[in-house]
């Protein structure tokens, strides 16, 4: 796809999106940049809906604050929105799509933890045997995924939208930089379909946990205890969240959106083994319909739960499922699926907008 052939939108819709982008670019939010994509998506959906009904347009000042501050976590970097706005957009949804709820009972829980440890050991060993192409500072990591996200109304039930394609080009410049990459979505229910959208942060960032370049990943310790300690010291924790959950979530971000040195990937999986409460889901399905083994963690203070999905034979990372775990004040009493994705292609390219052979097939 070429930027010269991107679809055009009407002036009214373009005006609404332009205003949204100004808000996204100017707002400050202390959550890590890799959590902002789905919040932007929800905001864009709300702008589209309220554009059709101007009398009901909400503002960031009047939206109710979420009861729990832990926000659903995306996999990619986008411009930031305010916490109050993003939190209200996501945590006021309700729905009935039941997820794979972990079994209860001390014996069953212990067995799930043991199974997760064994599986993570196997995944770590498989990761160590994979090949990875080192990425130069001037190159980009390309990730193509299929995604379905929430398209429900502002105060209505969760409604998963149509399956569509998302492409992200992550820059490897060690920084400090404010533009860390580019994103494009295509298909029904895509965010700004067909448009190449810059991925930016409110403040300049250097290579690190908020801008994970290949070179930075390769510099991390490969001893899992040392790695876990380093990540714990550098990852911010949102109010109401636990440090264990914050680290688990950030490791999931790294695994899903980067090209990673094999030794680092292996160490990350072994580090996850050391996080209390990690359990296994025997069968989980990604957005492409592929069945795999799930790894998850449920935290009492968190409003969401992610399931990482791995191929049952190769143990390669396939994708993820994200659930709102329950909020009775908003009518959510069971795990409610609000997002699902499938990683289809990872590659190294020289320019943003460049697609590797086989992408999109």
Order of alpha helices (4+ residues) and beta strands (2+ residues): alpha-alpha-alpha-alpha-beta-beta-beta-beta-alpha-alpha-alpha-alpha-beta-beta-beta-beta-beta
